[in-house]
Amino acid sequence: MQKFRCDAPQMFAKPLPGIVDETIAPHQPGRVKFKATYWPAKLFRGYNLTLEPGQEVLVIGRQGITLLVRPL
């Protein structure tokens, strides 16, 4: 029987657009507006940049209730 880890990233089959609401940096989670709701978000591994409020991003997955994003 395979155990499910809630902290393991779950990647979406198709990335979906979101908008940064609160600054997201490499080691600092922020917040995005996604599907008319605000969610905690962090950069997906490998991205070393800062996303500013108003910037469009792609939501590529989630880890728990935190969305994983990358720049558009």
N, C-alpha and C positions, 0 to 999 in steps of 0.2 A: 504494500500500500504506500503510495507516494504522499509525503507530507506537503501541505501547502504552507509556504512562508509568507506571511502578510507583509514582511518588509522587502520581499523580492520584487523588483520592478516588473510591471506588466505593461508590455508595449502594445500600442493600438495598431490595428491592421492598416489604418489610414490616418496620417496626421491631420489634425483639425486646427483652424485658426483660433487665436486668442489675442488679447490685448494686455500688456503689462499695466498693472494698477499701482504696484509698489516695487521699487527698484529690486532687481535680482542680480546678484554678483556671484562669482565662482563658489565662494564658501558662505554665502549669505542668501538664504531663501527670501522670497518676496511673495507677491500676490498677483494673480492674473484674473481677468474677466473672461470666462469661458462658458458659452451656452447660457448667457444672461445671468450667471452666478459668479461670485468671487470665490477663488480657491487659493490655498497656499501653493506655491510653485517654486521649483528650483531648476537650475540648469542641468541638462543631461550631461553626463561625464564627457570630458574631452573638449568642452567649450570654456575658454578662458577670456571672457569678456563681461561687460556689465550691460544689462538691459534696463532701459529707462522707461518711466511711465509714458504711456501712449504708443510705445513701440509694438508693432505686430510681431507675433511669434507663432510657431507651430507647436501644438501640444502633441507630443509623440507617445506618451504613456503616463502611468501613475505609479506611485510607490506609497501604499497606504492611501491617505486622502490627499497627498501632495502630488500635484501634476508635474510631469517632467517636460521641459520645454527646450526648444532650440531656436536660434534666430531664423527669421524668414528669409 
